Amino acid sequence: MRVQRQSEGLNKGEPPDHAEAVKRVIRFWNKFCLSLWRPIEHLEILYTEEFIRRQMMDKDKQKDYYGHTPDIACICELYNFTTGRYVHNIRAIIEVDGESHSSIQKQKNDGVFEDFIREKYEGVVKVIRLQKVECLGETKDVETYLKDELKGFLK
């Protein structure tokens, strides 16, 4: 595709500035936040069948995926001596909100996801919403913003 026509193609994935904002939050987390909790990207969280029915999502017969992939999931990795395996528990979910979050449909989807997290994890997992524009500023300003927003998770 010619360069001048690239913007006319399919737009899939996140914009580069959103990806950069997520990377900055992860770098901040690794530097200042709880080291027991590891931030990971691309963790798919699937809704339960019961939740899908209760939210009446199954009315759309065309859809075959019911879930959400948060920007960052912070997991706590603990060793279970009984089973001899590591257990990964989600402790926080961080969403970086940009311009697309002003749409009604995006806000509705985000609300459904937060309802699911609240219901499934019963207050154990905290959902944190950050503003993309705040995560893309000068490093000092970004650190000040993130220290305020993530104050319960700092070392």
Buried (B, 14 or more C-beta within 10 A) or exposed (E): EEEEEEEEEEEEEBEEBBBBBBEBBBBBBEEBBBEEBBBEEEBEBEBEEEBBEEBEEEEEEEEEEBEBEBBBBBBBEEEEEEEEEEEEEBBBBBBBBBEEBEEEEBEEEBEBBBBBBBEBBEEEBBBBBBBBBBBBBEEEEBBEBBEEBBEEBEE
